[in-house]
Amino acid sequence: MAKVYDVPADKFIEKLAGHLKNDKKIEPPTWSYFVKTGPHTEKIPQNKDWYYLRCASLIRKIYLHGPISVAELKSKYGGRKQRGYFLAHHVDASGAIIRTGLKQLENSGYLVKKPNGRIISDDGMKRADRLATEIHKELIKDVPELSRYS
Protein backbone atom coordinates (compact mmCIF):
# COMPACT_ATOMS: atom_id res chain seq x y z
CA MET A 1 0.00 0.00 0.00
CA ALA A 2 1.42 3.36 -1.05
CA LYS A 3 1.63 6.34 1.30
CA VAL A 4 1.35 10.06 0.63
CA TYR A 5 5.17 10.19 0.60
CA ASP A 6 5.26 7.92 -2.45
CA VAL A 7 3.15 9.95 -4.90
CA PRO A 8 3.81 13.34 -6.53
CA ALA A 9 2.35 16.23 -4.54
CA ASP A 10 0.56 17.89 -7.46
CA LYS A 11 -1.32 14.74 -8.46
CA PHE A 12 -2.27 13.96 -4.87
CA ILE A 13 -3.51 17.48 -4.11
CA GLU A 14 -5.47 17.69 -7.35
CA LYS A 15 -7.22 14.36 -6.78
CA LEU A 16 -7.89 15.08 -3.09
CA ALA A 17 -9.37 18.47 -4.01
CA GLY A 18 -11.82 16.66 -6.26
CA HIS A 19 -12.85 14.45 -3.34
CA LEU A 20 -13.18 17.45 -1.03
CA LYS A 21 -15.38 19.20 -3.57
CA ASN A 22 -17.90 16.36 -3.22
CA ASP A 23 -17.80 16.54 0.60
CA LYS A 24 -20.81 18.49 1.92
CA LYS A 25 -19.00 19.65 5.08
CA ILE A 26 -16.37 21.60 3.13
CA GLU A 27 -17.80 24.75 1.59
CA PRO A 28 -15.84 27.83 0.51
CA PRO A 29 -16.80 30.86 2.62
CA THR A 30 -18.73 33.61 0.85
CA TRP A 31 -15.76 35.96 1.06
CA SER A 32 -13.42 33.47 -0.65
CA TYR A 33 -14.48 34.59 -4.12
CA PHE A 34 -12.98 38.08 -3.82
CA VAL A 35 -10.15 37.77 -1.27
CA LYS A 36 -6.41 37.54 -1.88
CA THR A 37 -4.52 34.66 -0.30
CA GLY A 38 -2.12 37.01 1.46
CA PRO A 39 -0.55 40.46 1.41
CA HIS A 40 2.25 39.23 -0.84
CA THR A 41 -0.09 38.52 -3.77
CA GLU A 42 -1.36 41.18 -6.15
CA LYS A 43 -4.55 39.54 -7.42
CA ILE A 44 -7.20 37.08 -6.31
CA PRO A 45 -6.70 33.43 -7.31
CA GLN A 46 -7.67 32.75 -10.92
CA ASN A 47 -8.76 29.16 -10.26
CA LYS A 48 -12.37 29.04 -9.06
CA ASP A 49 -11.67 25.89 -7.00
CA TRP A 50 -8.65 27.36 -5.20
CA TYR A 51 -10.23 26.86 -1.77
CA TYR A 52 -10.49 23.08 -2.26
CA LEU A 53 -6.89 22.99 -3.48
CA ARG A 54 -5.78 24.89 -0.37
CA CYS A 55 -7.67 22.48 1.91
CA ALA A 56 -6.12 19.50 0.13
CA SER A 57 -2.71 21.10 0.47
CA LEU A 58 -3.35 21.63 4.20
CA ILE A 59 -4.15 17.93 4.62
CA ARG A 60 -0.95 16.91 2.84
CA LYS A 61 1.21 19.37 4.77
CA ILE A 62 -0.23 18.27 8.12
CA TYR A 63 0.17 14.61 7.11
CA LEU A 64 3.86 15.17 6.40
CA HIS A 65 4.80 17.72 9.09
CA GLY A 66 2.15 17.42 11.84
CA PRO A 67 1.56 18.49 14.54
CA ILE A 68 1.68 21.95 13.05
CA SER A 69 0.18 25.24 14.23
CA VAL A 70 -1.67 27.96 12.32
CA ALA A 71 1.31 30.31 12.72
CA GLU A 72 3.63 27.79 11.08
CA LEU A 73 1.15 27.24 8.24
CA LYS A 74 0.85 31.00 7.71
CA SER A 75 4.62 31.18 7.37
CA LYS A 76 4.76 28.24 4.94
CA TYR A 77 2.02 29.64 2.68
CA GLY A 78 3.47 33.16 2.79
CA GLY A 79 5.75 34.70 0.21
CA ARG A 80 7.92 37.61 -0.84
CA LYS A 81 6.37 41.08 -0.68
CA GLN A 82 7.82 43.50 -3.20
CA ARG A 83 8.22 46.96 -1.69
CA GLY A 84 9.12 49.15 -4.65
CA TYR A 85 12.82 50.01 -4.72
CA PHE A 86 13.46 48.42 -1.34
CA LEU A 87 14.40 44.80 -0.73
CA ALA A 88 11.62 42.25 -0.68
CA HIS A 89 10.61 40.77 2.68
CA HIS A 90 8.77 37.61 3.65
CA VAL A 91 5.19 38.12 4.81
CA ASP A 92 2.82 35.51 6.17
CA ALA A 93 -0.28 34.30 4.34
CA SER A 94 -3.83 35.02 5.44
CA GLY A 95 -4.71 33.33 8.70
CA ALA A 96 -8.48 33.43 8.13
CA ILE A 97 -8.23 31.18 5.07
CA ILE A 98 -6.11 28.66 6.93
CA ARG A 99 -8.26 28.70 10.09
CA THR A 100 -11.56 28.24 8.26
CA GLY A 101 -10.07 25.44 6.17
CA LEU A 102 -8.73 23.69 9.27
CA LYS A 103 -12.07 23.98 11.07
CA GLN A 104 -13.95 22.50 8.13
CA LEU A 105 -11.42 19.70 7.79
CA GLU A 106 -11.81 18.93 11.51
CA ASN A 107 -15.60 18.79 11.13
CA SER A 108 -15.28 16.45 8.18
CA GLY A 109 -12.98 14.09 10.12
CA TYR A 110 -9.63 14.62 8.42
CA LEU A 111 -7.86 16.47 11.25
CA VAL A 112 -7.72 16.49 15.05
CA LYS A 113 -6.81 19.51 17.18
CA LYS A 114 -4.13 18.95 19.82
CA PRO A 115 -2.58 21.46 22.27
CA ASN A 116 0.56 21.88 20.13
CA GLY A 117 -1.21 22.04 16.74
CA ARG A 118 -3.28 19.99 14.32
CA ILE A 119 -2.53 16.40 13.38
CA ILE A 120 -4.17 14.10 10.87
CA SER A 121 -6.80 11.77 12.31
CA ASP A 122 -6.76 8.01 11.87
CA ASP A 123 -9.69 8.22 9.46
CA GLY A 124 -8.02 11.06 7.56
CA MET A 125 -4.79 9.09 7.28
CA LYS A 126 -6.71 6.06 6.02
CA ARG A 127 -8.49 8.14 3.36
CA ALA A 128 -5.27 9.87 2.27
CA ASP A 129 -3.35 6.59 2.02
CA ARG A 130 -6.17 4.98 0.04
CA LEU A 131 -6.11 7.88 -2.41
CA ALA A 132 -2.30 7.70 -2.64
CA THR A 133 -2.57 3.99 -3.44
CA GLU A 134 -4.98 4.74 -6.30
CA ILE A 135 -2.64 7.37 -7.71
CA HIS A 136 0.34 5.03 -7.35
CA LYS A 137 -1.47 2.28 -9.28
CA GLU A 138 -2.35 4.75 -12.05
CA LEU A 139 1.28 5.87 -12.30
CA ILE A 140 2.58 2.31 -12.43
CA LYS A 141 -0.01 1.38 -15.07
CA ASP A 142 1.41 4.11 -17.32
CA VAL A 143 4.92 2.61 -17.19
CA PRO A 144 4.82 -0.97 -18.62
CA GLU A 145 8.13 -2.19 -17.18
CA LEU A 146 7.06 -1.24 -13.64
CA SER A 147 3.62 -2.86 -13.79
CA ARG A 148 5.00 -6.29 -12.90
CA TYR A 149 6.16 -4.99 -9.48
CA SER A 150 2.72 -4.02 -8.21
Residue pairs with C-beta under 8 A, 6 or more apart in sequence:
1 129
1 133
2 129
2 132
2 133
2 135
2 136
2 137
3 129
3 132
4 12
4 60
4 63
4 64
4 128
4 129
4 132
5 64
6 132
6 136
7 132
7 135
7 136
7 139
8 135
8 139
9 60
11 135
11 139
12 56
12 60
12 131
12 132
12 135
13 53
13 56
13 57
13 60
14 53
14 56
15 131
15 134
15 135
16 56
16 59
16 60
16 128
16 131
17 49
17 52
17 53
17 55
17 56
18 52
19 127
19 131
20 26
20 52
20 55
20 56
21 49
21 52
23 108
25 104
25 107
25 108
26 52
26 55
26 104
26 105
26 108
27 104
28 51
28 52
29 51
29 100
32 50
32 51
32 97
33 44
34 44
35 44
35 94
35 97
36 42
36 43
36 44
36 94
37 45
37 50
37 54
37 77
37 93
37 94
37 97
38 77
38 78
38 79
38 91
38 92
38 93
38 94
39 81
39 91
39 94
40 78
40 79
40 80
40 81
40 91
40 93
41 79
47 53
51 97
51 101
54 77
54 97
54 98
54 101
55 101
55 104
55 105
58 73
58 98
58 101
58 102
58 105
59 105
59 110
59 111
59 120
59 124
59 128
60 128
61 68
61 73
61 76
62 68
62 111
62 118
62 119
62 120
63 120
63 124
63 125
63 128
66 117
66 118
66 119
66 120
67 114
67 116
67 117
67 118
67 119
68 117
68 118
69 116
69 117
69 118
70 95
70 98
70 99
70 102
70 117
71 92
72 117
73 93
73 98
74 92
74 93
74 94
74 95
74 98
75 90
75 92
75 93
76 93
77 92
77 93
77 98
78 90
78 91
78 92
78 93
79 90
79 91
79 93
80 88
80 89
80 90
80 91
81 88
81 89
81 90
81 91
82 88
83 89
102 111
102 118
105 111
105 124
106 112
106 113
106 118
109 121
109 123
109 124
110 120
110 121
110 123
110 124
110 127
110 128
111 118
111 119
111 120
111 121
111 124
112 118
112 119
112 120
112 121
120 128
136 150
137 150
140 146
140 147
140 149
140 150
141 147
